[in-house]
Amino acid sequence: MTALPDHAPGKSRFAEALAVYLRPRVLIVMFLGFSSGLPLALSGSTLQVWAAESGVNLKTIGLFAIIGTPYTIKVFWAPLVDALDAPVLSRWLGRRRGWLVFSQVLLMVAIAALGLCDPKAGPVLAIVAAILVATASATQDIVIDAFRVESLPENEQAAGMASYVAAYRVANLLSTAGALYLVTGFEKVLGFERGTAWIAGYWAMALFVIVGLVASVLATEPEKSAAVAAEHARHAGESRMRRVYETARAALADFLLRDMAVVVLAFVVLFKFTDALAGAMTAAFVIDLGFTRLDYANVIKGLGFAATMLGGFAGGYVARAFPLVTSLWIGGLLQAAANFAFSWQAVVGKDLAWLSFAITVENFTSSIGTVIFVGYLSSLCKNPLHTATQFALLTALAAVGRTYLSAGAGYIAVATGWAWFFAICAFAGIPGLLLLAWLQRRGHFDGLGKPAVISAD
């Protein structure tokens, strides 16, 4: 009879832990995570499949990596989003929600426009449209990051991030495997021409942005926006560009004046380069071996999705169990070594069982590395006044490997063959690990402590 009081507090705590995920603010952040995860593949891996299927040569497909440029340079307009209001919309919806709606409407239009392009007949036009998608997506990411931090109280931040990450991954799966299934359905079931099927698939993906759009309209503007609006009103006579400049200058000065800042930035660029170089050609590699788009959808975005989720949990465990620098070593070595599984795939050829293994290993290790790496980036953003701009700077630099350093991936693959290409991708992790060793020796990690780890748990 005395057992009930002993168990009741545990049940109550468990119920409270679950209830936080159903709070309106957390749900809004979850739906915004879905909107954030949707566009990346549409201008990346899904577009690669379309291009490879259309007969675009490997060298040109490798150059598609430059489409990610906006993710790399978004830091240049992040202060603008912080310092200014979106035209008209911010007056109706508020500072943050106005920018959210603006970027989401632009995103829908850009995805629909990309669907009208033909990667084979007009690769330049397709790249331009994809860059517009990436620009709208990068802007949305800037605003969502700021909205999440300003909207959620401290006791909801962890639940909000967990919901955001889970929804992001679901949306990414939808825009890869889901998009490929849709295109196949339009072509095989409804009898569309292949080009028309791709148009319909991209237009369907554009409609899914409505999820984030509705969330933005239904959301409550963060309370901090009122104080910012009052500050804007106080400086109404001053130049807006001056405000943007001062915001950017203060944020960058705060970071760049730190000890070893240049080496830290180089490490941020190179740590995930091993993943980026391989990722630039993975879709083309699978199609070139003779696998179908549905093989790609089932294995790469089916098993790959599950492996990514499990890797997120594993990365969170590693980051909690070991010091930050040790965690980075573990993540860096694992994500580099995983590329050898693709080298062997090139040797064995069209072997679905080995592809399943290679994709599982790659996604699992990559996710471990990503979770630990994002935790490291978070630990670098110490000043709450500049968190949004500094985080935009770091994530933009992290995208340099995916965008610019990987642009020649197709040329390397053609020159060396697939087996050696993926071996080179593994060795591409060495420069980042050498910088990690240098920073460790100089005591860089001593003052960082344990960062907040972003994971799916």
N, C-alpha and C positions, 0 to 999 in steps of 0.2 A: 504493500500500500504506500510505502514511502518512496517508491521508485519514480512515480510520476513527477514530483517536484524536481528530482535530479535530472530527468531527461528533458523537461520542458524548456529550460534555458537554452539547451543545445538546439532543440527544434526551432525555438524562436529566432536564434541567431542565423540558422540556416535559411529560414523563411525570409528574414530581413536581407540576407545576402542575395537571394533570388529576386526579391522585390525591387532592389535598386535598378535592375535591368529593365524594369517595366515603367520606371519614372519617365514622364514626358520628355525631359531634357535629354536623357540617355537614349531614348528611342529616336529622337530627332537626329542625334549624332550618328546613330546606327544607319539611318536612311541616307545621311550625307556621306557616310563611308561607302555605301553602295554606289552613289553617284560618282564618288572619287575613283573607285576601282574599275569603272566601266570603260573609260576611253583609252587607257594606255595600250591595251592589246589591239584595239581597232586601228591605231596608227603604228602598231608594231608587228607582233607575231601573226595576227590574223591577216593583216595586209601582206605580210611575207608569203603566206600560203596562197593568197589570191594571185600575187605576182608570180610565184614559182609555177603555179598551175596554168597561168596564162602564157608561160614561155619566156618570161623575163630572164635574162642571163644572170649568172651568179654575181658577177662584178657589180652590176647595177643594183641587185638586191642588197649587197653589202653596203652600198652607198645610202640605202634607205635609213641607215643608222643616224644620219644627220637630222632626221625628222624629230628626234628627241631634243633638239637644240633649245626649245623654250623651257624644258625642265632644267637645263643647265644655266640659262641666263635669267631665270625668273627672279633672282635676287635684285635685278636692276629695277623691276617695277613693284617689288614687295613693299618698299617704303611708300610708293604712291597709293597702294591699297590701304596702308595704315594711316596716311596723312590726309587723304581726300575722300570725298563721298562719290558714289556712283551717280552719274547724271540722272536726275528725275527720280529714279527708283529709290535712292536712299532717303529722299524726302517723304516717300509714301511708306516705305517698309522699315526704314532705319539704316544705320551705317553699314553693319555687317550683312544683314539680309538683302539690302539693295545690291551689294556687290555679288552676293551669292546668286541671286536671280539673273543679274546681268551676265555673269560668266556661264550659267547653265543654259540660258537661251542661246548665247553664242555657240555653246558646245553642241546643242541640238542641230543648229543650222550647219555647223561645220561637218558633223558626221554625215548628215544627209548629202551635203555637197561632195564629200569624199566618195560616197556610194555611187555618184554619177560619173566618177572618173574611171578610166581604163588604164591599169598599170602598164599594159603592153603597148597600146597605141599612143598614150600620152603620159609617160612616166614622170615628166617634170610637173605636169599639172596635178598628178596624183600626189606627188611629194609636197607641193605647195598646199593642197587641201589638207593633207595629213599634218603639216606643220601648223595650220590654223587650228586643227583639232587639239594638237598638243599645247598650243598657246592658251586656248580656252580652258583646257584641263589643268595646266599649271597655275593659272589664275584662280581657278576654283579651289585648288589645293591650298594656296596661300590663305584664302579667305576661310576655308573650313578649319585649318589649323588655328587661326586666330579666334574664330567663333567657338570652337571646342574649349579652348583654354579659358576664354572669358565667360562662357555660359555655365560651365559645370563647377559647382563648389568642390572643395578638396575631397570630400568623401564620395564624390561621384566620378572623379577623374579616371580611376582605374577601370571602373565598369564601362565608362564611356569609351575609353581607348580599346578595351577588349571587344566591345560591340562594333566599333569602327573597323578594327582589323578584320574581324570575322565577316562583316558585310562587304568590305573591300575585296576579300578573296572570293566570296560568292559572286560578286559582280565581275571580277576578272575571269572566273570560270565561265560565266554567262557570255562574255564578249569573246571568248576563244572557242571552247567546245560548243557552247550554245549557238554561237553565230555560225559555226561550221555545220551543225545539225540543221539549222534553219535554211542555210543556203542549199544544202543537199535536199531538204524537203521541198523547197521551191522548185528545184531542178528536176528531181526524180518523181515526186508525187504530183505536183501541180503542172509539170511540163514546161516550166519556164526555160528560156535559153540561158546558158551559163552566165552570160554577162548580166542579164535581167535578174537572175537569181541572186547575184552578188549585190546588185542595187537594192533589191527588196530586203536582203539580209541586213544591210547597213541602215536602211531606213527604219527597220524594226528596232535595231539597236539604238537609234536616235530617240525613239519613243520612250525607251527605258529611262532616259534622263529625267522624265517627268516625275519619277520617284523622288529624286532629290529636289526637284523644283517645288513639288507639293510640300515637302518637308520644310523647305526654306520659307514658304508663305505661311505655313501653320506655326512655325517656330516663334518664340518670344525673343525679341531683341535683347542682347545682354545688357545688364544694368550699367556696366561700365561705359556703354556707348553714350549714355546721357551725360556723363562727365566730359567725355571727349567732344560731344556736340557743343557743350557749353564753352569748352576751350577753343573750338573752332570759331564760335561766335565772337569770342573775345579778341581773336586775331583776324576778324573778317576783313580788315583793311590791308592786311599783309599779303604778300605774294604767295600763292599756293605752292608754286614751284620752290620757293625758298623753304617752306615748311617741309616739303619732300626731301630737299637737299640736306637740311639739318638732321632729319630723322635718319637718313642713310649714313651721313658722316659720323654721327655719334655711335651708331651701331657698329660700323666697320672699325672705327678707331678703337673702340673697346676691345675688339677681338684681335686686331692686327698688332696691337702694342703688347700683347702677351709674349712670354718667353717661348721661343721655338715655333712661333705662329706659322712661318712659311713651311717648315717641315711637317707640321700638323696638317696643313692644307694639302700638301703633296700626298700624305698618307691617306687622307680622306678620298682623294682622287683615285688612288691606286689599289686600295684594299679590296674592292669588289671588281677590279678589272678582269680577273680570271673568269668570273661569271659573265661579265659583259661581253667579252670577246667571243665566248662560246655561244651565248644567247643570240648574238647578231646573226648566226647562221644555222641555229638548231632546226628551225622549221624547214629551211631549204634543204638541209642535210637529210631529214626524214623523207621528204618528198623525192629527193634525188635517189635515195636507196630503193624507191619503188613502193613505199607505203602510201596508202590513200589518205585523203583528208579525214576520213572517219577513224582510221587507225590513229592518226594524230590526235583527234578529239578524244577518243576512248582512252588511249594510253597516256599521252602527254598531259592532258587536262582532266583525266579521270584519276588514274593512279598518282599522277603528278600533284593533283590538288590534295589528295589524302596525305601524301608524303610531305607536302608543304605545311599542312596543318600540324602534323606530328612533329615536324622539324621546329615549328614555332614553340611547341611545348618543351621540346628538348633544349632549344636555345635558351628558353627562360630558366630551365633547371640548371644548365651549365653556368649561366650568368649569376645565379644565386649561390651556386655551390663553390665557385672559384673566384679569385680576384679578377678584376676587369682585364688586366693585361694577359693573364693566363687564358681567360675566355676568348680573347681576340686571337691568340695563338691557335687554340683549338678550332675555332671557326675558320680562320684563314687557311690552315693546313687541310681541313676536311673539304672545303669548297674547291680548293685547287686540285686535290687528288681525285675528286669525283669525275673530272674530265677524261681520265684514262678509261673509264667505262665506255665513253663514246668512241674513243680510239679503237677499242676492241670491237665495238659495234660495226665500225667501218671495215674491219677485217672479216667478220662473220657475215656481213651483208644483211639481207632482209630476213631477220630473225626476230619475230614478235616477242618471244619470251625474253631474249636479251634486251630488246628495246624497253620492255617493261621494267627490267632490273635497272638498266642504265638511267632511265628517267626517274625512277623512284630514288635512287641514290643521289642523283644530281639535285632534285628538288628538296630532298630531306636535308642535305648538307648545306645547300644554298640558303635555306630558311634559317638554319642554325646561325650561319654567318651573318645574315641580315638582321636578325633579332639582336644579336650581340653588338653589331655595328651601330644600329639605331640607338641602342642604349648608350654607346660611347658618344655619339653625336649629341644626345640629350645632356650628357654630363658636361659637354663643352659650353652649353648655353646657360651660363651662370647668372647673367644679369636679367632680371624679369622685365626691365624696361625695353630690352632689345631682343627678346626671345624669338619673336616672329621673323624679324629680318635676319638674325644670325642663323636661325635654323634653315631659312630659305637659302642663305649663302652656302651652308654646309651640304644640304641636299642637292643643290645645283651643282656643286663641285663633284659630289658623288656620282652625278649623272654624266660627267665628262667622259668617263671610260666607256659608258654605254653609247654615247652620242658621237664623240669625235675619235677617240683612240680606237674604236671598233669599226670605223668607217672602211678601213682597208681589209676587213675580215674576208670578204669575198675573193680579193686578190691573193691573199695568203692561202685560202682553201684551194684555189685553182692551181697555184704554183706548187703546193706541197702534197695535195691529196688529203682526203678526210682524216685518215689515221694520224698523220703527222700534224694536221691542223689542230686537232683537239689536244695532242701532246703539247704543242706550243701554247695552247690556252692554259694548260696546267702550269707550265713554266712562267706564264705571265703573272702568276701570283707571287713570284719571288721578289720583285722590287718592293711591293707593299710589305712583305714580311721583313725585308732588310730595314725598311724605315721603322717598322714596329720594334725591331731589336734596338735600333739607334735611340728611339724615344724611351724605351724601357731603361736603357743604360743611363740616359740623362735624367731619369727620375720624373719624367713627364706624368706618369700615372699616379705618382704618390699623392698628389693633391686633388685628384679627381674623385676618389672614393667610389662608392657603388652607385651607378646611375640607375634611374628608373627604367626598368626593362619593359619594352613593348612586346607583348606576346599575345597569343590567342587565349591564354587561360586567365 
